[in-house]
Structures are given as structure tokens and as C-alpha cells.
Amino acid sequence: MSYNSKIDPTEPFPEDLSTLDDCALHVLNSKVHRELDAEYLHGGAEMETEFRRDELTEELNRRVANEHRRGLSGTVSYLEHAI
């Protein structure tokens, strides 16, 4: 079995990134960024690879925002009980 640290724009890509666990999402993000690096070295990025990067960034940002909101709601709850 060989391991590829990049994902070619013609390879399958999940339709719904929200179904991936955090680890799988970060691995996929790394593979897309490594593919982008390789494409830039060979003349320019493929539109599909850039689209995938944008989708991954959006999903990662969504998860960070959700985690931040959960943290804030816990803080508000703690403060409400302290008053």
C-alpha cells in the first residue's frame, strides 16, 4: 500500500465535509494544501483544488466558530450562576 500526501483534483472528494471527524478533516486539508503547493510549482493551481481549499477553510472556520460559541455559552452560564 502506498501513501500519497496530496489529493489530485480528479480524485474523489467528500460532498459534505461536516460528516468528517476533526482528524479526517485536518488530514484532507493538509493533502489539499500539499496539492496546491505542487500545482503552483508546476505553473498554477487547478480551479478544483482551489475550490476544495475554500470548502475546507469554510468548514474549519465553521467548527472554530461553533466551538467558540459553545465556550462563550459556558462562560455566560458560569457568570449567571456567580451573580
FENHUPE-V504530 format. One record per residue. N is the residue number from 1. PSI is psi in whole degrees, -180 to 180 (none if undefined). Layout:
BEGIN
n->{N:N}
psi->{PSI:PSI}
END
This chain:
BEGIN
n->{1:2:3:4:5:6:7:8:9:10:11:12:13:14:15:16:17:18:19:20:21:22:23:24:25:26:27:28:29:30:31:32:33:34:35:36:37:38:39:40:41:42:43:44:45:46:47:48:49:50:51:52:53:54:55:56:57:58:59:60:61:62:63:64:65:66:67:68:69:70:71:72:73:74:75:76:77:78:79:80:81:82:83}
psi->{133:152:133:125:6:163:114:145:-16:-10:154:147:137:138:-33:101:-20:-16:-13:143:168:-43:-49:-38:-42:-36:-45:-42:-45:-45:-41:-42:-37:-37:-44:-45:-46:-41:-41:-37:-24:24:-17:156:146:144:-39:-41:-40:-39:-43:-42:-44:-41:-44:-43:-43:-44:-42:-43:-38:-43:-40:-44:-42:-42:-40:-43:-41:-40:-42:-40:-34:-38:-44:-44:-43:-44:-38:-39:-24:-23:none}
END
